Amino acid sequence: MSRRPQKPNRRASSSTATTSSRSARPARTSKPSASKAPSVKEFRLPENTTPALPAVEDFADLDMPTGLLKTLAAQGVTTPFPIQAATLPNSIAGRDLLGRGRTGSGKTLAFGLALLARTAGLRAEPKAPLALVLVPTRELAQQVTDALTPYATAVNLRLATVVGGLSITKQAATIRRGAEVLVATPGRLNDLVERGDCVLGDVRITVLDEADQMTDMGFLPQITKLVERVRPGGQRLLFSATLDHNIDRLVQRFLTDPVVHSVDPSAGAVTTMEHHVLHVQDETDKKAVTTRIAARDGRVILFLDTKRSADRLAKRLLAVGVRAAALHGGRSQPQRNRTLEQFKNGQVTALVATNVAARGIHVDDLDLVVNVDPPADHKDYLHRGGRTARAGDSGSVVTLVLPEQKREVTRLMSDAGIRPRTARVTSSDAELADITGAREPSGVAVTIEVPQPTAPAAARSGRTSGSEPRRRSGRGRRGGGGAKATTAAGGTTTGASTGRGSGRRTASGTSAGTGTAAGAASGKAVRGSGRRTTAGGAKSAGAGTGRRGADRQGGRRGSAA
């Protein structure tokens, strides 16, 4: 494959190419909500000084490897969406890019195809990826990975994902083996870089996806630190649903001579999405309305403000026969992954979520999102609603409003550029059923299997801070509490373990004093005497026989004893 055109000389000036919001494929017909331009305070876009390449009508018009074109056809992706048609010619040519488009508009392939096309044929060194995609949430990282995997496979590129909530040791091992493309959340990647498990100096292409959400979540310092480590002069692609002044700081600092594509300038003006504000009388009526909506025939996401309220609602729905499950930041990542899979395959029909699900979740044929608790910010409203009416499909966003919330919701809609249809409803109104498909639940309690969280290493070893561990022995992969724990006074205790477990754990000391710990194991146990300092200053040493050993708590290995 021929090499792509070289990136133009980087200049202080910027260029703009604003495309219309015409659709490249026919959208399903639905009754559109009237909308207006949002009152979002966005920064002034760079002025047009350097011409951008024109949009394309077909993927075949792009200079992409044959493997990508074949995979697009196999995946049933035949015609580019507007943001893809507009941005791909320029990003494949190596230009920096600032892309604005509503959530669900096809941004993942817009940057993904360019990234893969420009990386195809290259091979990464261990720990040194060639392309980086930064995203705000674990769910979005997984969605991006799932979306790009068949295309990466088609051009023989390795894809790795690093996010919080999962084993950092396993993720570090994956990066050490080598991956051309890395999809990451800023916090976890920063940890890996600081540990020396990942180096970014070979990164040629950097993508910031959902950049507004990352800055809103406080990731701006980490993003800055990470992007400063990538290869100087590399390509930068920034995609966002809104362009406020936080994004302006990233654009001015990291994008040089960017082509700007603004597709669907009003993030709220989605012609296939209906917006409804339903006024309810009080909390009791709100609960009844919510229950009937959740019992509809078809999937629905119900957004609430807090983890506790999400858990309570899910429990209440299960009791009346609605297959519901809660999704929030209080669940472990394996739990969240399992719940999402249950929602996608239909085991769960009502997903009760906090804002953790507002980004990064794509579910086919999801036509209703309900704000049981109205969001506090117009951006949150747009991204919650963006779970439906994706990629040209139709959908509805319903917001339940108590009398005391009327003024703030009116302001919220104005900021989001939305003119919703409003109605006053009760749980028994026919209008509620017409809008949402609400119906009476069966009343027969159901049970949804919820994966149990993995116990922390401290709990598995029976260790508590400043106390002796509970001793246990037995066969299997996990050994007993064969550790010497440092107490608050700096004293030590000794234990032993059998089986394939490690006898090398140290409790966290709670005083300034220090102590040492020793543990022994038999079988396939500890490989050496690695030393590790705990939070309280305690040190541990382990000795044993066997071929392999690992500290289950810290994931570190010692040298052969």
C-alpha positions in Angstrom: 0.0 0.0 0.0 1.3 3.4 -0.9 2.2 5.8 1.9 -0.2 8.5 2.9 0.6 12.1 2.0 2.8 13.8 4.5 1.3 16.1 7.0 1.5 19.7 6.1 4.0 22.0 7.8 2.6 22.8 11.2 1.6 26.5 11.5 0.1 28.7 14.1 -2.9 29.4 11.9 -5.9 27.1 11.7 -8.4 26.2 9.0 -12.0 25.5 9.0 -14.2 23.3 6.8 -17.8 23.2 8.2 -20.1 20.7 6.6 -23.8 20.7 6.4 -25.8 18.3 8.6 -27.3 16.5 5.6 -27.6 12.7 6.1 -25.6 10.4 3.9 -28.3 7.8 4.2 -32.1 8.1 4.6 -33.2 8.3 8.2 -36.3 6.6 9.5 -39.3 8.9 9.6 -40.6 10.1 12.9 -42.3 13.2 14.3 -39.4 15.5 14.9 -39.2 17.9 17.9 -38.7 21.5 17.1 -35.3 22.7 18.2 -33.2 25.8 18.1 -29.5 26.5 18.2 -28.1 25.8 21.7 -27.2 28.6 24.0 -23.9 26.8 24.9 -21.1 29.2 25.3 -18.7 27.7 22.8 -15.4 29.2 21.7 -14.9 30.8 18.3 -13.9 28.2 15.7 -10.6 28.7 13.9 -11.0 30.7 10.7 -10.7 29.2 7.2 -7.1 29.8 6.0 -6.1 26.5 4.4 -8.6 24.6 2.2 -9.8 21.2 3.4 -10.3 18.2 1.3 -14.0 17.7 0.2 -16.3 15.2 1.7 -16.7 11.8 -0.1 -19.8 10.0 -1.1 -18.5 6.4 -0.7 -15.8 4.6 1.4 -14.3 3.3 -1.9 -13.4 6.9 -2.7 -11.0 6.9 0.3 -7.3 5.8 0.2 -7.8 2.9 2.6 -6.4 -0.6 2.7 -8.4 -3.2 0.9 -8.9 -5.1 4.2 -10.7 -2.2 5.7 -13.0 -1.8 2.7 -13.9 -5.5 2.7 -14.6 -5.4 6.4 -16.9 -2.4 6.0 -18.9 -4.3 3.4 -19.0 -7.4 5.6 -20.2 -5.4 8.5 -23.0 -3.9 6.4 -21.5 -0.4 6.5 -22.1 0.8 3.0 -22.3 4.6 3.0 -20.4 7.1 5.3 -22.3 9.1 7.8 -21.9 12.8 7.5 -19.1 13.2 10.0 -17.3 10.2 8.5 -17.6 11.5 4.9 -16.4 14.9 6.0 -13.4 14.0 8.3 -11.9 10.9 6.8 -10.3 12.4 3.6 -8.5 14.9 5.8 -7.5 12.6 8.7 -6.3 9.9 6.3 -4.2 12.6 4.7 -2.5 13.3 8.0 -4.2 16.6 9.0 -5.0 17.5 12.6 -8.7 17.5 13.1 -11.3 19.1 15.3 -14.6 17.2 14.8 -17.9 18.2 16.4 -20.9 15.9 16.2 -23.6 14.7 18.4 -23.2 11.4 20.3 -24.2 8.4 18.1 -23.3 10.2 14.9 -20.6 7.8 13.8 -17.5 9.4 15.4 -15.9 6.0 16.3 -15.4 4.9 12.7 -14.7 8.5 11.7 -11.4 8.5 13.7 -11.0 4.7 13.9 -10.7 4.1 10.1 -8.2 6.9 9.7 -6.2 5.7 12.6 -6.1 2.1 11.3 -5.4 3.1 7.7 -2.4 5.2 8.7 -1.0 2.6 11.1 -1.5 -0.5 8.8 1.8 -2.2 7.9 3.6 -0.9 11.0 4.6 -3.0 14.1 4.9 -1.7 17.6 7.8 -2.4 20.0 6.9 -3.8 23.4 5.3 -1.3 25.7 5.3 1.3 22.9 1.9 1.7 21.0 1.8 3.6 17.8 -1.7 5.0 18.1 -3.7 6.2 21.2 -7.4 6.7 21.8 -8.3 8.5 25.0 -11.9 8.2 26.2 -13.6 9.3 29.4 -15.3 6.1 30.6 -14.6 2.4 30.9 -17.8 1.6 29.0 -16.9 3.9 26.1 -13.4 2.3 26.0 -15.0 -1.1 25.6 -17.4 0.2 23.0 -14.6 1.7 20.9 -12.6 -1.5 21.2 -15.5 -3.7 20.2 -16.3 -1.4 17.2 -12.7 -1.3 15.9 -11.6 -4.9 16.6 -12.8 -6.4 13.3 -11.2 -3.6 11.3 -7.9 -3.9 13.2 -7.9 -7.6 12.6 -8.4 -7.1 8.9 -5.1 -5.1 8.7 -3.2 -7.2 11.2 -3.0 -4.6 14.0 -3.1 -5.5 17.7 -5.6 -3.6 19.9 -5.3 -3.3 23.7 -7.6 -1.6 26.2 -6.6 -0.2 29.6 -9.2 1.1 32.0 -9.6 1.3 35.8 -11.5 -1.3 37.7 -9.6 -4.2 36.2 -6.2 -5.8 36.9 -3.5 -3.3 36.1 -1.0 -6.2 36.2 -2.8 -8.0 33.3 -3.1 -4.8 31.4 0.6 -4.1 31.8 1.5 -7.5 30.6 -0.6 -7.0 27.5 1.1 -3.7 26.7 4.5 -5.3 27.3 3.7 -7.9 24.6 3.1 -5.1 22.2 0.0 -3.5 20.7 -0.2 -1.0 17.8 -3.4 0.7 19.0 -4.2 1.5 22.6 -7.6 2.5 23.9 -7.5 4.0 27.4 -9.0 6.1 30.1 -6.7 8.8 31.2 -6.3 7.8 34.8 -5.3 4.2 34.2 -3.0 5.0 31.4 -1.3 7.6 33.5 -0.7 5.0 36.2 0.8 2.6 33.6 3.1 5.3 32.2 4.3 6.3 35.7 5.0 2.6 36.5 7.1 2.3 33.4 4.8 -0.3 31.8 3.9 2.0 28.9 5.9 4.5 26.9 4.2 7.0 24.5 7.1 8.3 22.6 6.2 6.2 19.5 2.6 7.3 19.4 2.1 8.8 15.9 -1.7 9.4 16.1 -3.6 10.6 19.2 -7.4 10.7 19.4 -9.3 12.5 22.1 -12.8 11.1 22.0 -15.7 12.8 23.9 -13.2 15.4 24.9 -15.8 17.6 26.5 -16.7 14.8 28.9 -13.1 14.1 29.8 -12.5 17.8 30.7 -15.8 18.0 32.6 -14.7 14.9 34.7 -11.5 16.7 35.7 -9.1 14.7 33.4 -7.6 17.8 31.8 -4.3 17.7 33.8 -3.9 14.0 33.0 -4.7 14.5 29.3 -2.2 17.3 29.1 0.5 15.2 30.8 -0.2 12.2 28.5 -0.4 14.1 25.2 2.9 15.9 26.0 4.6 12.5 26.1 3.5 11.4 22.6 5.7 11.8 19.5 6.3 15.5 18.7 4.8 16.4 15.4 2.3 13.5 15.5 -1.3 13.7 14.3 -4.0 14.8 16.7 -7.7 14.2 16.3 -10.2 15.7 18.7 -13.9 14.8 18.7 -16.5 16.3 20.9 -20.2 16.8 21.1 -19.8 20.4 22.3 -16.9 22.8 22.0 -16.7 24.9 25.2 -13.8 26.8 26.6 -12.2 23.7 28.2 -11.9 22.2 24.7 -10.5 25.5 23.5 -7.5 25.0 25.8 -6.8 21.6 24.3 -7.2 22.8 20.7 -4.8 25.8 21.2 -2.2 23.7 22.9 -2.2 20.5 20.9 -3.8 21.0 17.5 -1.8 22.7 14.7 -3.5 23.9 11.6 -6.6 21.8 12.3 -9.3 21.1 9.8 -12.6 21.8 11.7 -15.7 19.8 10.8 -18.9 20.7 12.5 -21.6 18.2 11.7 -25.0 18.6 13.3 -23.9 22.0 14.9 -26.8 21.8 17.4 -26.0 18.7 19.4 -29.6 18.6 20.5 -31.2 18.9 17.0 -31.6 15.3 16.1 -34.5 15.0 13.7 -35.0 11.4 14.5 -35.3 12.0 18.3 -38.4 13.2 20.1 -38.1 15.1 23.4 -40.9 15.0 26.0 -41.2 16.7 29.4 -43.9 15.0 31.5 -45.1 16.9 34.6 -46.1 14.7 37.5 -47.9 15.7 40.6 -45.7 14.4 43.4 -43.1 11.7 44.3 -45.8 9.0 44.7 -47.2 9.6 41.2 -43.6 9.8 39.9 -42.9 6.3 41.2 -46.1 4.9 39.7 -45.3 6.6 36.3 -41.7 5.2 36.4 -42.9 1.7 37.2 -45.4 1.6 34.3 -42.8 3.0 31.8 -40.3 0.4 32.9 -42.8 -2.4 32.3 -43.2 -1.4 28.7 -42.6 -4.0 25.9 -39.1 -3.2 24.9 -35.9 -1.9 26.4 -35.5 1.4 28.3 -32.8 3.2 30.2 -33.9 5.0 33.3 -31.5 7.6 34.6 -31.3 8.6 38.2 -28.9 10.9 40.2 -27.5 8.5 42.8 -26.3 4.9 43.2 -28.6 4.3 46.1 -31.7 5.5 44.3 -30.8 3.4 41.3 -30.4 0.3 43.5 -33.7 1.0 45.2 -35.6 1.5 41.9 -34.1 -1.7 40.4 -35.2 -3.7 43.5 -38.7 -2.2 43.4 -39.1 -3.0 39.7 -37.9 -6.6 40.2 -40.5 -7.0 42.9 -43.3 -6.2 40.5 -42.2 -8.3 37.6 -39.9 -5.9 35.6 -36.5 -7.4 34.5 -34.4 -4.6 35.8 -30.8 -4.1 36.9 -28.8 -1.2 38.2 -25.6 0.1 36.6 -23.5 2.7 38.4 -20.0 3.4 39.6 -20.5 1.4 42.8 -20.4 -1.8 40.8 -17.1 -3.5 39.9 -16.1 -3.5 36.3 -17.0 -7.2 35.7 -20.4 -6.6 37.2 -21.0 -3.6 35.0 -19.8 -5.6 31.9 -22.2 -8.4 32.8 -25.1 -6.1 33.4 -24.6 -4.4 30.0 -24.4 -7.8 28.3 -27.7 -8.8 30.0 -29.3 -5.6 28.8 -28.0 -6.1 25.2 -29.2 -9.7 25.0 -32.6 -9.0 26.5 -32.3 -10.7 29.9 -32.7 -7.2 31.4 -35.2 -4.9 29.8 -35.0 -1.9 32.2 -31.5 -0.6 32.8 -31.5 1.7 35.9 -28.4 3.9 35.6 -26.6 6.9 36.9 -24.5 9.1 34.6 -21.9 6.3 34.3 -24.1 5.0 31.5 -24.6 8.3 29.8 -21.6 7.7 27.5 -20.1 4.7 26.0 -23.2 2.5 25.7 -24.5 1.5 22.4 -27.5 -0.8 22.2 -29.2 -1.5 19.0 -32.9 -0.8 18.8 -33.1 1.2 22.0 -35.9 3.7 21.4 -36.5 5.2 24.8 -34.5 7.0 27.5 -36.1 8.3 30.6 -34.7 10.9 32.9 -36.4 9.9 36.1 -34.2 12.5 37.8 -33.6 15.4 35.5 -29.8 16.0 34.9 -28.2 19.1 36.4 -26.4 20.0 33.2 -27.4 20.3 29.6 -24.4 18.3 28.4 -25.6 15.4 30.6 -29.0 15.7 29.0 -27.6 15.5 25.5 -25.4 12.5 26.3 -28.1 10.7 28.2 -30.4 11.1 25.3 -27.7 10.1 22.9 -28.2 6.5 24.0 -31.2 6.4 21.7 -31.7 7.6 18.1 -28.2 6.5 17.2 -26.9 6.3 13.7 -30.2 7.5 12.1 -32.5 5.4 14.2 -35.5 7.0 15.9 -36.0 7.4 19.6 -37.6 9.4 22.4 -36.2 11.1 25.5 -38.6 11.6 28.3 -38.0 13.7 31.4 -40.2 13.4 34.5 -40.6 16.8 36.3 -41.9 17.6 39.7 -43.6 21.0 40.3 -40.5 22.4 42.1 -38.2 21.3 39.2 -40.2 23.1 36.5 -38.0 26.2 36.3 -34.6 24.5 36.3 -35.8 22.0 33.6 -37.0 24.8 31.4 -33.6 26.4 31.7 -31.9 23.0 31.0 -33.9 22.6 27.8 -33.0 26.1 26.6 -29.3 25.5 27.2 -29.5 22.2 25.3 -31.3 23.8 22.4 -34.4 21.7 22.8 -38.0 22.6 22.5 -39.7 19.6 24.1 -43.3 18.5 23.9 -44.9 18.9 27.3 -47.8 17.2 29.1 -49.1 16.7 32.5 -49.6 13.0 33.2 -50.6 10.4 35.8 -49.7 6.7 35.8 -53.1 5.8 34.4 -53.3 8.3 31.5 -53.6 7.0 28.0 -51.2 9.7 26.8 -48.4 8.2 29.0 -48.9 4.9 27.2 -48.9 6.6 23.8 -45.6 8.4 24.4 -43.7 5.7 26.2 -45.5 2.4 25.8 -46.2 2.3 29.5 -48.3 -0.5 30.8 -49.1 -2.3 34.1 -46.4 -4.7 35.3 -47.2 -8.3 35.9 -46.9 -8.1 39.6 -44.9 -11.4 39.7 -41.5 -10.9 41.2 -38.5 -11.9 39.0 -34.9 -12.5 39.7 -31.9 -11.3 37.7 -28.5 -12.9 38.3 -26.1 -10.3 39.5 -22.4 -11.2 39.3 -20.7 -10.9 42.7 -17.8 -8.5 43.1 -14.4 -10.0 43.5 -13.1 -9.7 47.1 -10.1 -7.4 47.6 -6.8 -9.1 48.2 -6.8 -8.1 51.8 -10.2 -9.8 52.4 -9.1 -12.9 50.5 -6.1 -13.3 52.7 -8.1 -12.6 55.9 -5.9 -9.6 56.6 -7.1 -6.5 58.4 -5.0 -3.4 59.1 -3.2 -3.6 62.4 -4.4 -7.1 63.3 -3.4 -10.7 62.8 -4.7 -12.4 59.6 -7.1 -15.2 59.8 -5.1 -18.4 59.0 -6.5 -20.9 56.6 -5.1 -23.7 54.6 -6.3 -26.0 51.8 -5.7 -27.0 48.3 -6.4 -25.1 45.2 -5.0 -22.0 43.5 -5.3 -19.7 46.5 -3.1 -20.4 49.5 -3.9 -19.7 53.1 -3.0 -16.5 55.1 0.7 -17.3 55.1 1.8 -13.9 56.0 3.4 -12.0 58.7 1.4 -8.9 59.5 2.7 -5.7 61.0 0.5 -4.5 63.8 -0.2 -0.9 64.8 2.6 -1.2 67.4 5.0 -2.6 64.9 4.9 -6.2 66.1 4.8 -9.2 63.8 2.9 -12.5 63.5 3.7 -15.5 61.3 1.6 -17.8 59.2 2.1 -20.5 56.6 0.3 -21.6 53.5 -0.1 -24.7 51.4 -1.3 -25.5 47.9 -0.6 -23.2 45.0 -1.0 -20.1 47.0 1.6 -17.4 47.9 2.8 -17.1 51.4 4.0 -13.6 50.8 1.6 -10.9 52.0 2.1 -7.9 54.3 -0.6 -6.1 56.1 -0.8 -2.3 55.9 0.8 -0.9 59.1 -1.0 1.9 60.8 1.9 3.5 62.7 5.2 5.0 61.7 7.1 2.0 63.0 8.4 -0.7 60.6 8.7 -4.4 60.8 9.4 -7.4 58.6 7.4 -10.3 57.5 8.2 -13.8 56.2 6.0 -16.5 54.7 6.7 -19.9 53.3 4.8 -21.9 50.8 5.1 -25.2 49.1 4.0 -26.6 45.8 3.8 -24.1 42.9 4.3 -21.1 45.0 6.5 -18.1 45.5 9.4 -17.6 43.1 11.9 -15.7 45.2 12.2 -13.0 47.7 10.9 -9.8 46.3 10.7 -7.0 48.8 7.8 -4.6 49.0 7.1 -1.7 51.3 3.5 -1.3 52.5 1.6 1.8 53.4 2.8 1.7 57.0 6.4 1.0 56.2 6.4 -2.8 56.7 8.5 -4.9 54.4 8.0 -8.5 53.4 10.1 -11.3 52.1 8.8 -14.7 50.8 10.7 -17.8 50.0 9.5 -21.1 48.5 9.8 -23.6 45.8 8.1 -24.2 42.5 8.2 -22.7 39.1 6.1 -19.6 39.4 4.9 -17.2 42.0 3.2 -13.9 42.2 2.2 -11.5 44.9 -1.6 -11.5 44.5 -2.0 -8.2 46.1 0.6 -6.1 44.3 1.1 -8.3 41.3 4.9 -8.1 41.6 7.4 -10.9 41.4 10.6 -11.3 43.3 13.9 -12.8 42.2 14.8 -16.4 42.6 15.8 -17.2 46.2 
